[in-house]
Amino acid sequence: MTGPHARRSFDWEAAGHTLGQSLDDYTSLVVVGIDPVTTGHVAIGIGRAQAFKRRVAVGDLFAESPPIQELVHTDDPHGLVDSFLYGVSLTKIAYEVPGAGQLFVMPSGTEPPDYEEILPNPRWHRLTAGFQEVGALLILAAPASAPHLEELVAATGGAVLVGDAVPRKLPVAAVVASVREPKGADVAAKPESEAAAPTAPAPSPAPQGQASFWTRARTRISERRAAAIGGIVLTLALAAVAAWLAYRPLAGGPARLGSKPDSAHPAANVLAATDSAARDSSSDSTASGALLATPRVANPADSAQAAAFGVELMAANTQAGAILKLQQDGKALPAATFAPVLIQGARWFKVIGGAYTTRAGADSLLAALGQQKKLLGGESVVRLPYAFLIDSGVSPAAVPAMIEEYANSGRPIYGLLQPNGKAWLLAGAFESPEQSAMYAESLRAAGTTPVLVYRKGRTF
């Protein structure tokens, strides 16, 4: 049959795109199916829907999923298999998709995946934790028949089932949604002109058959929340977004956030600079950092006078632990703060004191803390020239009250006195702009434009 009423194939990518628009709360998902083509299309559709809101990486755990592989325009054959088996950095195998927002794809690699070795790998937990920290999204397309699939899904926010595949060992509670072709209804495909326009932030409305199908699925959710998958089931996992939203260090702070530094050559604001193919690290923290926007320093002319040296007092594995340390010793510490960083894929909070232009100043602080018997062992002088500027025109008399205001809410703000008689309020202390990227993402999530600066001035 030909003509306008001909039955056309189901548009799996459009269905994935429709589903993807409702998945803002997730930071990692496994798209599971039998067919690498349809599964890949759904994974890419979800990715495209989210890539205009945040950074998204779609990884191929089939031997090769054509819809994903087609987006890789390089002769480098390395992929996820090479990363997990041979240590190739994920930053080397994440390829940006031009004109698709912040979408990256990661091919399967130089050989078929060894599921017995790769899927149960504990590294997935560290990697997904990194994506959760920064509010990015990791999507993995995987075959329904792969052994240990349930362990991979357990390391993520859940599974999206494609087609009629229902892996036997996968718990029903782990299923986020299901994408199936409607039965007994003609499905019109998207016009070719629309299908070839991935730069659009959203697709054209789904065909009538798809739209009605999704409407029926949403209606059934409240009635069959934990039932067997019989259509497209959408559930929103609030736990994942709650964990992310809980980590927002400066949410709700005073309205002064984001003032420009009084440098001779200030930058307008922090600029997003992502170059995943150029960054190289063996750590999962940098791998997920390849999808972060690394802040540019707003006052490069101040590098020579940076108060770069401080004392690292401890590294707490929770924000509460860092806050407790500052509550105990913060009043005796100049420029006391903490800096959230990723270490070997896990989030840590480094507690810092002091901001000095010379190592000798930090050495003196360390010695004084030893005389006061406030050292626990392991403290060291470190070079941390960067921090986020909160305000650059504060009266020195107002600094203590403002620091206390932030401290009462667990916010690590400190002041440095400037030559012009005003004070800068700063947050955190970092070795490099790359190390500050995770904190920058939390500021953006709180609705604040992060301004990274060379910290300068003297302590109070």
Order of alpha helices (4+ residues) and beta strands (2+ residues): alpha-beta-alpha-beta-alpha-alpha-alpha-beta-beta-alpha-alpha-beta-alpha-beta-beta-alpha-alpha-alpha-alpha-beta-alpha-beta-beta-alpha-beta-beta-alpha-beta-beta-alpha-beta-beta
